[in-house]
Amino acid sequence: MLLRRATAADAPRIGQLFYDTITQVNCADYTPVQLEAWRGGWQNLAGWETKIEVQYFLVAEDKATATLGGFASLAPDGYLDFLFVSAAYQRQGIARQLLTALLDQAACLKLPDIYTDASVTAQPFFFRHGFAVAQEQQLLVRGVELLNYRMVRPLSFSSSPTS
């Protein structure tokens, strides 16, 4: 996988991967109504383009096929906004690669920690990589409650995820 900075031209593929991953991967942990609410804004290209512009936004692209395998982003304040891997590329280390790159960026910015709102599906991954649950949350998304976890990882002792 090739990691690179996302561009506005990537927005349609990022939106599609977001939709597909929620539909195919998160379906084990959320109801159909919750999935529909969560993936609702996937076609908002202007929204994706803005995120790409203001965040440290990376894509993981298959070198051989140029297929988008995943994406991740870090806001300037240390908020890990997105970390999604295509269902076709699960369990291949792509999420770890993306997280490592975001942690390196956070270290360059001298951030004291990074934090995220992890889905039920993603919470074990973040836990394995040094994040701790700060609080359980019930978010209201398009009128539907979704369970997730505010998770935090201090950066003072290390900038690389553990295995």
Secondary structure, DSSP 8 states (H G I E B T S, - for coil): -EEEE--GGGHHHHHHHHHHHHHHTGGGTS-HHHHHHHTTTTT-HHHHHHHHHHSEEEEEE-TTT--EEEEEEE-TTSEEEEEEE-GGGTTSSHHHHHHHHHHHHHHHTT-SEEEEEEETTTHHHHHHTT-EEEEEEEEEETTEEEEEEEEEEE-SS-SS---
